[in-house]
């Protein structure tokens, strides 16, 4: 019997490992005039140079600078593939990350010419023609169990460590469920901007050849057009947020097919898109009537929301 052909090893760029500690000890004065020890979130500028060309300065917590750089380059479509990246070198003394490619990117002027400043914290930026990207983005239409929404939200309570210590950050997580439907977190990233945290997760997925089709994306931040595009670029079909949704974010989710579940906390959530994919198998007790119009569900398990 012939042996299996071994897969060729994937090319991985040479990278530093220059993550910073996320919080710093400080003394503050409270409303009684008393000194109190505490912590504040870090924030450092990191200027990205691609083949000696200055691209952008990112304000970041700095815990995953190499992943952030990779994800940013991927999501902005500034490099064609991982195999084109030779090295990523972070130097905090110079507040810079330098990225060298093997053949050097030749069409940067064209890519940088089309620039959209988004609503991301610290002003996110999308390079390239956004419409062209959206036309190519589609994600799998996977089934969503209400019970799994609750399991994941409960599981995520153990995260957001920097936020609990210092505040001033957003958290994003790449999540999944094992064969017993127990939730797990592949990577949780906190940063001063939710778009930075998302880019770090994207870089992690790219580096590790992680597929997004069986994953969920969680964020503490609002679901804007930029966030929906980033999630779709990762191939993730479900995004769960503790915050709200913008109209443009909703429009893009409807076009691309991303299930948009927001205001998710405890047993509450609002499915702004993808409700027809939800299996309502864990409907909580009715809240006291508030006088507002309600859409009732039957008490049967496995009920689906109307399309």
C-alpha positions as CSV (number, residue, x, y, z in Angstrom):
1,X,0.0,0.0,0.0
2,X,1.5,3.3,-1.0
3,X,2.3,5.7,1.8
4,X,0.6,9.1,2.0
5,X,2.2,12.0,0.3
6,X,3.4,14.5,2.9
7,X,2.1,18.0,2.5
8,X,4.6,20.6,1.8
9,X,5.4,22.7,4.9
10,X,3.7,26.1,4.8
11,X,5.8,29.2,4.5
12,X,5.8,31.3,7.7
13,X,7.4,34.7,7.8
14,X,10.2,35.5,10.1
15,X,8.7,37.4,13.0
16,X,9.6,39.1,16.3
17,X,7.6,38.3,19.4
18,X,7.3,41.8,20.8
19,X,4.0,41.8,22.7
20,X,3.7,44.4,25.5
21,X,2.0,44.0,28.9
22,X,-1.5,45.4,28.5
23,X,-1.9,47.6,31.6
24,X,0.2,49.9,33.8
25,X,0.0,50.7,37.5
26,X,-1.1,54.2,38.4
27,X,-2.4,56.3,41.3
28,X,-5.7,58.1,41.0
29,X,-7.6,60.3,43.4
30,X,-11.3,59.4,44.1
31,X,-14.3,61.6,44.9
32,X,-13.3,61.7,48.6
33,X,-9.8,63.0,47.8
34,X,-8.2,59.7,48.7
35,X,-5.5,58.1,46.6
36,X,-6.3,54.8,45.0
37,X,-4.0,52.4,43.3
38,X,-5.2,51.1,39.9
39,X,-4.3,50.4,36.4
40,X,-4.8,52.0,33.0
41,X,-4.7,50.4,29.6
42,X,-1.6,50.8,27.5
43,X,-1.7,52.7,24.2
44,X,1.2,53.0,21.9
45,X,1.6,54.2,18.3
46,X,2.9,51.6,15.9
47,X,3.8,52.8,12.4
48,X,3.6,50.1,9.7
49,X,6.1,50.2,6.9
50,X,5.6,47.9,4.0
51,X,8.6,47.5,1.7
52,X,10.0,50.8,3.1
53,X,6.7,52.6,2.4
54,X,4.9,54.1,5.4
55,X,1.3,52.8,5.3
56,X,-0.4,53.8,8.6
57,X,0.1,54.5,12.3
58,X,-2.1,52.2,14.5
59,X,-2.8,53.1,18.1
60,X,-2.7,49.8,19.9
61,X,-2.5,48.1,23.3
62,X,0.5,46.3,21.8
63,X,-0.1,42.8,23.1
64,X,-0.2,41.1,19.6
65,X,1.7,43.5,17.3
66,X,2.8,40.9,14.8
67,X,-0.7,39.4,14.5
68,X,-2.2,42.9,14.2
69,X,0.2,43.7,11.4
70,X,-0.6,40.5,9.5
71,X,-4.3,40.9,9.9
72,X,-4.2,44.5,8.8
73,X,-2.3,43.7,5.7
74,X,-4.7,40.9,4.9
75,X,-7.9,42.8,5.5
76,X,-6.7,45.8,3.6
77,X,-5.6,43.5,0.7
78,X,-2.2,45.1,0.7
79,X,-0.3,41.8,0.3
80,X,-1.5,39.0,-2.0
81,X,-0.8,36.0,0.3
82,X,1.1,34.9,3.4
83,X,3.8,33.3,1.2
84,X,4.7,36.8,-0.2
85,X,5.7,38.0,3.3
86,X,9.4,37.6,4.1
87,X,9.6,39.1,7.6
88,X,7.7,41.2,10.2
89,X,9.9,43.1,12.7
90,X,8.5,45.1,15.6
91,X,10.7,47.7,17.2
92,X,9.0,49.5,20.1
93,X,12.0,51.9,20.5
94,X,11.2,53.2,17.1
95,X,7.5,52.7,17.5
96,X,7.5,50.9,14.1
97,X,6.9,47.6,12.5
98,X,8.6,46.8,9.2
99,X,7.3,44.3,6.8
100,X,9.4,43.0,3.9
101,X,8.0,41.0,1.0
102,X,10.0,38.7,-1.3
103,X,9.1,40.5,-4.6
104,X,8.1,43.9,-3.2
105,X,4.6,45.2,-3.7
106,X,4.5,47.2,-6.9
107,X,0.9,48.5,-6.9
108,X,0.8,50.3,-3.5
109,X,0.1,53.7,-5.0
110,X,-3.1,52.3,-6.7
111,X,-4.2,50.6,-3.5
112,X,-3.5,53.5,-1.2
113,X,-5.3,56.0,-3.5
114,X,-8.7,54.6,-2.6
115,X,-9.0,55.3,1.1
116,X,-12.1,55.3,3.3
117,X,-11.9,56.6,6.9
118,X,-14.3,54.4,8.9
119,X,-16.0,54.8,12.2
120,X,-13.4,52.6,13.9
121,X,-12.1,53.7,17.3
122,X,-9.1,56.0,16.5
123,X,-10.4,56.2,13.0
124,X,-10.1,52.9,11.1
125,X,-9.2,53.0,7.5
126,X,-10.2,50.8,4.6
127,X,-8.0,50.8,1.5
128,X,-9.3,49.8,-1.9
129,X,-12.7,50.0,-3.5
130,X,-15.1,48.8,-0.8
131,X,-17.8,47.9,-3.3
132,X,-15.5,45.6,-5.2
133,X,-14.6,43.8,-1.9
134,X,-18.3,43.4,-0.9
135,X,-19.2,41.8,-4.3
136,X,-16.8,39.0,-3.6
137,X,-17.7,38.3,0.0
138,X,-20.2,35.6,1.0
139,X,-20.2,33.4,4.1
140,X,-21.9,30.0,4.8
141,X,-25.5,30.1,6.0
142,X,-25.0,27.9,9.1
143,X,-27.7,27.0,11.7
144,X,-27.6,28.9,15.0
145,X,-28.9,27.4,18.3
146,X,-30.2,29.8,20.8
147,X,-28.8,27.6,23.6
148,X,-25.3,28.0,22.1
149,X,-25.6,31.8,22.2
150,X,-26.3,31.6,25.9
151,X,-23.5,29.0,26.5
152,X,-21.0,31.2,24.7
153,X,-22.0,34.4,26.5
154,X,-21.7,32.7,29.8
155,X,-18.3,31.2,28.9
156,X,-17.0,34.6,27.8
157,X,-17.6,36.0,31.3
158,X,-14.2,34.8,32.3
159,X,-12.5,37.0,29.6
160,X,-12.1,40.8,29.3
161,X,-9.3,40.8,31.8
162,X,-7.8,44.1,30.8
163,X,-11.2,45.7,30.7
164,X,-11.9,44.6,34.3
165,X,-8.5,45.9,35.4
166,X,-8.2,49.1,33.5
167,X,-11.2,49.7,31.2
168,X,-10.7,51.7,28.0
169,X,-10.4,48.7,25.7
170,X,-12.6,46.5,23.4
171,X,-12.4,42.7,23.3
172,X,-12.8,40.4,20.3
173,X,-12.8,36.6,20.3
174,X,-12.6,33.8,17.8
175,X,-15.0,31.2,19.2
176,X,-16.2,27.7,18.4
177,X,-17.9,24.6,19.8
178,X,-16.6,21.1,20.2
179,X,-18.3,17.9,19.3
180,X,-20.3,18.1,22.6
181,X,-21.2,21.7,21.7
182,X,-19.1,23.0,24.6
183,X,-17.9,26.5,23.7
184,X,-14.2,27.4,23.4
185,X,-12.2,30.5,22.6
186,X,-9.4,30.0,20.1
187,X,-8.1,33.5,20.7
188,X,-9.3,36.5,22.7
189,X,-7.7,39.9,22.0
190,X,-8.3,43.2,23.8
191,X,-7.1,46.5,22.2
192,X,-7.9,50.2,22.4
193,X,-9.8,49.8,19.1
194,X,-12.1,47.0,18.2
195,X,-10.8,47.0,14.6
196,X,-7.3,46.4,15.9
197,X,-8.5,43.4,18.0
198,X,-10.3,42.1,14.9
199,X,-7.2,42.5,12.7
200,X,-5.1,40.6,15.3
201,X,-7.5,37.7,15.2
202,X,-7.5,37.8,11.4
203,X,-3.7,37.6,11.4
204,X,-3.8,34.7,13.8
205,X,-6.2,32.8,11.5
206,X,-4.1,33.6,8.5
207,X,-0.8,32.5,10.1
208,X,-2.4,29.2,11.4
209,X,-4.5,28.5,8.3
210,X,-7.6,28.5,10.4
211,X,-11.0,28.2,8.6
212,X,-13.8,30.5,9.8
213,X,-16.7,28.6,8.4
214,X,-17.4,26.8,11.7
215,X,-16.5,29.7,14.0
216,X,-18.3,32.6,15.6
217,X,-16.9,36.1,16.2
218,X,-17.6,37.9,19.4
219,X,-16.9,41.6,20.1
220,X,-17.7,44.0,22.9
221,X,-17.9,46.8,20.3
222,X,-20.6,48.1,17.9
223,X,-21.1,46.3,14.6
224,X,-20.2,48.9,12.0
225,X,-19.6,48.3,8.3
226,X,-15.9,47.9,8.9
227,X,-16.5,45.2,11.5
228,X,-18.9,43.3,9.3
229,X,-16.4,43.4,6.4
230,X,-13.6,42.1,8.6
231,X,-15.7,39.2,9.9
232,X,-16.8,38.3,6.4
233,X,-13.2,38.4,5.2
234,X,-12.4,35.8,7.8
235,X,-15.2,33.6,6.4
236,X,-17.1,33.7,9.7
237,X,-20.9,33.3,9.4
238,X,-22.0,34.5,12.8
239,X,-21.0,37.7,14.7
240,X,-22.2,38.3,18.3
241,X,-21.9,41.7,20.0
242,X,-22.6,43.2,23.4
243,X,-23.1,46.5,21.7
244,X,-25.4,47.8,18.9
245,X,-25.5,47.9,15.1
246,X,-25.1,50.7,12.6
247,X,-27.4,50.9,9.6
248,X,-24.6,50.4,7.1
249,X,-23.3,47.5,9.1
250,X,-26.8,45.9,8.8
251,X,-27.0,46.6,5.1
252,X,-23.7,44.9,4.5
253,X,-24.6,41.9,6.7
254,X,-27.8,41.5,4.6
255,X,-25.7,41.6,1.4
256,X,-22.9,39.3,2.5
257,X,-24.9,36.9,4.6
258,X,-23.4,37.4,8.1
259,X,-25.8,36.7,10.9
260,X,-25.8,39.9,13.1
261,X,-26.7,39.3,16.7
262,X,-26.3,42.3,18.9
263,X,-27.2,43.7,22.4
264,X,-26.3,40.2,23.6
265,X,-26.0,40.0,27.4
266,X,-27.4,37.4,29.8
267,X,-30.5,35.9,28.2
268,X,-31.2,38.9,25.9
269,X,-30.2,39.4,22.3
270,X,-31.5,41.0,19.2
271,X,-31.0,39.3,15.8
272,X,-30.8,42.1,13.3
273,X,-30.0,39.7,10.5
274,X,-30.1,35.9,10.2
275,X,-33.0,35.3,12.5
276,X,-34.4,32.7,10.1
277,X,-31.3,30.6,10.9
278,X,-31.8,30.6,14.6
279,X,-33.2,27.4,16.3
280,X,-35.1,28.8,19.3
281,X,-34.4,25.9,21.7
282,X,-33.8,27.8,24.9
283,X,-36.5,30.5,25.1
284,X,-36.3,32.3,28.5
285,X,-39.3,33.1,30.6
286,X,-41.4,36.0,29.4
287,X,-40.5,39.4,30.8
288,X,-43.1,41.4,32.6
289,X,-45.4,43.1,30.1
290,X,-44.1,46.7,29.4
291,X,-46.9,47.8,27.2
292,X,-44.7,47.5,24.1
293,X,-45.7,45.3,21.2
294,X,-44.3,41.8,21.4
295,X,-43.8,39.1,18.9
296,X,-44.7,35.9,20.6
297,X,-43.1,32.5,20.0
298,X,-44.7,29.2,20.6
299,X,-43.3,27.2,23.5
300,X,-42.2,24.3,21.3
301,X,-38.5,23.7,21.2
302,X,-36.9,23.9,17.7
303,X,-39.1,26.8,16.7
304,X,-37.5,29.1,14.1
305,X,-38.0,32.8,13.7
306,X,-40.1,33.8,10.8
307,X,-38.2,34.7,7.6
